[in-house]
Amino acid sequence: MKNKFLLAALCIILAGYAAVKIATLPPLVKTARLVEIKEGSTALEIAELLEKKGIIKKSGWFLYWTGRYGAQKDLKTGIYEFSGRTPLKRVIAKLVRGEVTLVRVSVPEGYTVRDIAALLEKKELANKEDFIRYAEKKKLEGFLYPDTYFFPYNVSMEALSSTMFRRFREVFEDIYGEPATEDNFHKVKEIVTVASILEKEAMFKNEKEIIAGIIYKRIKRKMPIQSCATVIYALEKPKARLSYRDLRINSPYNTYVHRGLPPGPIANPGRTSIEAAVNPRKTDYLFFVSMGNGRNHFSRSYRDHLSAINLFLSPGTQAETDAVE
């Protein structure tokens, strides 16, 4: 009889324990869910939001534990991601530590400000047109280093651009041997502008070095650079080949018309392009034309260059460096 009583008592205790476990079991979030804690939200508003979103079971429990640990004033704003079953104490710790969701953004080499703006909008980090206006006002083309970044939601355009610009300065200093400052900005801008052209004109480092040498040589001889990439930038739309009509576009970025470098970079160059702009290769070449396979053909004379144009380009298209000496 005594054993039966003990067994019944044990069953009641176990049932009670199971009931408590079930009652306190965190809700199951089958698909990752984002929850935004807005600026100025009270602990009560946060608790009710988390309950409404199915992250916690009872807002009262959230308020009890945050109150007990004095954490109600330490809950950070931002966008948080929850999935699976997250224990209440873990939810609270996440908000107190500000473990906001980070968005991975990989900026490819050669992206323009407009390309980056479109990417940021796709990632829901910025409005495309707002970012373009901000970047153009700050003259950031060429100085937003292509790399992989992790940004929180609701990040400001200032934080987005300053992070990429800071990375550019790190890489540039490592290559150039001295930091980019206001005192040497003219030289830095020249290097980055050349690097941006190289980024668009060549895929391989050895060719970038040769083209860098050609660009500097043509500038020294007061010859137009005549880069198709600069004209495409002026057109603001990608084209596989340029027509002679395209080359008449009235733009300071049209290096078929204007001598010297364009007003600024035409893209955001990567490391190899910056290295090539800093360390150009000296050759006898003065012309280059795309072979259509990712490679460039280099010529020393205009006559040889014309032969290369006839070989690699179709009628009605224009080659890089296609002017007479």
Sequence and secondary structure as in RCSB ss.txt:
>XXXX:A:sequence
MKNKFLLAALCIILAGYAAVKIATLPPLVKTARLVEIKEGSTALEIAELLEKKGIIKKSGWFLYWTGRYGAQKDL
KTGIYEFSGRTPLKRVIAKLVRGEVTLVRVSVPEGYTVRDIAALLEKKELANKEDFIRYAEKKKLEGFLYPDTYF
FPYNVSMEALSSTMFRRFREVFEDIYGEPATEDNFHKVKEIVTVASILEKEAMFKNEKEIIAGIIYKRIKRKMPI
QSCATVIYALEKPKARLSYRDLRINSPYNTYVHRGLPPGPIANPGRTSIEAAVNPRKTDYLFFVSMGNGRNHFSR
SYRDHLSAINLFLSPGTQAETDAVE
>XXXX:A:secstr
 HHHHHHHHHHHHHHHHHHHHHHH    EEEEEEEEE TT  HHHHHHHHHHTTSSS HHHHHHHHHHTT TT  
  EEEEEEE   HHHHHHHHHHT   EEEEE  TT  HHHHHHHHHHTTSS HHHHHHHHHHHT TT S  SEEE
EETT  HHHHHHHHHHHHHHHHHHHHSS   STTHHHHHHHHHHHHHHHHH SSHHHHHHHHHHHHHHHHTT   
  HHHHHHHHTS  SS  TTGGG   TT TTTS S  SS SS   HHHHHHHHS    S  EEEE SSS EEEES
SHHHHHHHHHHHS TT   SS S  
